[in-house]
Amino acid sequence: MAGLCGLCIAADIAGAEACVDGWGRMVSIVDRGEEANISADLIVADPGWSSQASLRPECVADPSYVGTRAGGCWSGTMRLDEGKLFKYTVATSNDNMMGTRFTVCVSALTNCAVEGVFMALRFAARDFAGGRLEMRRPGHSASALFPDKPKHPPDLCSGPVSDIMCASAGGRLKFSATLDREVNAFAQDDRAWNIESYSVLLQLAPAGELPAGKTASLDVAFCLSAERPATPVTIEVKPDQMLGLWEGFGGNFVFQTESPVTEYALRNLETAFARTQATLAEWEPENDDGDPCRINWASFEARDAAGSNLRREFELAGRIDRMGMTRILSVWRLPDWLCETNPGGWGAWRTARVARNMEEELDECIVSYLLYAKRKYGAEPDLFSFNESREGIYVLMDAEEYRALTRRLGAKFRAAGLRTRFVIGDTATPRDAGEYLGPTLSDRRAMRYAGALAFHSWGGASDQDYEQWRQIAGRFGLRLMVTEGGLNPDAWRTPWVLESFWYALRQMELYQDMIRLSAPCSILEWELSGDYPLGVIRKAPDGSTAVAPTYRFHLLRHYANLTPKGSRIATCKSDRSTVRATAFLKGNTCVIHVLNSGASCMAVVTGLKRYGPRFAAFVTSQESACDHRGDLVRGRDGTLRIELPARSMTTLTTAK
């Protein structure tokens, strides 16, 4: 496992490990498991800072990554304004004396005027408020405090610099950056722009004309020293406080389902829920006969050709249903003839709406698809949804249109003898649920056809947002699902990041938060196919291929294979923010998942008197893959003590 990914670069002596995203941005830095929220980005600014480009996904084209034994190299094209393009590279390496080294280069592809080219170091205000910054060069230093309250004006200090030192209040975190040359630097309080950080801008190229072919570069070595907590973390299980019912892990089988990764996931993950796609643009690319009250079966049956994507879609749906999973069928795109405007490509994704007076034709298209799949393949979905209709990916509906569709189409499902019910929501994010869903939830006729409530995890949410979903589900007696579970919806553009350990760990932080706050009956991973894959296809010298599972796969096994279906999610609390715990109870079985995002530490788990006394421990980390680490025996007082490895998932289970 340790050699799986080149995106985390350890510096053994200096104690630095940089976590780098798919675009080349450092998102944090780690010392012996303790993580500091310090990031590094590249910025090219127009004169006067009228606009700027960075390594944000919307600013980068053609990203690429090449892993090396010592680190990796990210590259791409930054887009500032129309006609202002810059080639960039970010190379990382491990230097046993200097820590994690970053070498960054930015080259202009056209002549353009700029305010400058910068490397931006950002320090999270929650970690560094009250701390101290020092910027040095030979014979001189400038220092400033990181203010507790936002500073106006935001300037902290500036001047030529070759070394940067900073420390959090109390000195728990100490960070240094050593530059290969002297550059101008500007430190500021970003809270003036509603960004919860402080930043130091290192100027690689000055303001003025940047000729085509001119390269601005900088070599920086980062080091971090982080104090480890001295006391054990306490995890409290409360068996009498139940939050919801866990019905099992799930996954999406939507794009690239022909990949070997799909078969690998179906064989190796115990999956209770599946979500598939209805490709209506292939089912009815042209109107079958112009009469929505009559189904032209000959026209539809001709579309189901051997070897077609539609055939694979139907066959996979039938196989999933025979495996006994609860299946959700979702619609992403409509045939162009059903839309007000051609939905076009990604840049026009909000423009696809159901054309006026075409509602009946839409209903016929969907109902005929379901009836055919049921008759020909024995495939009948339990639930149905339009994917992310609030956001319009790719069919946009306002709240009233969504209510009307649920009410109208639900009645037609029932009239056609289909058991399929509606998933209410299926929104792209968990944020702000009430306003969009309100009209549907308050319509009794529409809610007759509701079978579940769902959101997607993209972007995360506040504790209050997650709890609101659980409360709405409870109020209406609906199952709550996370129908797309994942960390970053743009990860498909930089698929190499999906192999990294830091990405997998962040995703599990998100899952632990969703479970303990919203208590869904399932989280459906995006995806269990060749899209956002949980495995990498490796080719052997003899030409054969095999799927090599990623860190994400092994971490998800804790939920899929070690958590009993039909278990109750119990309240489980940790007194440390870097340790997240969830508990699942079923009869005499107790399963506790403990995610430790920090350094190794002792954990004391309480509230276990009714369970055990013997608990098996399974651990996934950068060095282990859901490995059985032996058994532990709790004390008579219901307390269990366990050493949590750094940056790991540990599952404690009484199950045999």
SULWO-V315947 format. One record per helix or strand of 3 or more residues. SS is the DSSP state (@ for helix, = for strand). FROM is the first residue (numbers start at 1). TO is the last residue. Records with the same first field share a line. If there is no record, write none. Layout:
SS = FROM-TO + FROM-TO
This chain:
= = 8-11 + 16-20 + 26-31 + 34-36 + 38-45 + 60-67 + 72-79 + 85-95 + 99-108 + 112-114 + 116-124 + 132-137 + 140-145 + 155-167 + 173-189 + 197-205 + 208-210 + 215-226 + 233-246 + 250-253 + 273-277 + 326-331 + 383-386 + 421-427 + 450-456 + 479-485 + 522-525 + 535-539 + 545-549 + 567-574 + 579-586 + 589-596 + 601-606 + 614-620 + 627-633 + 640-644 + 648-653
@ = 47-49 + 57-59 + 125-128 + 169-171 + 190-193 + 260-268 + 280-283 + 297-301 + 309-322 + 336-338 + 346-351 + 359-377 + 399-415 + 433-441 + 444-447 + 463-476 + 491-499 + 501-518 + 551-562
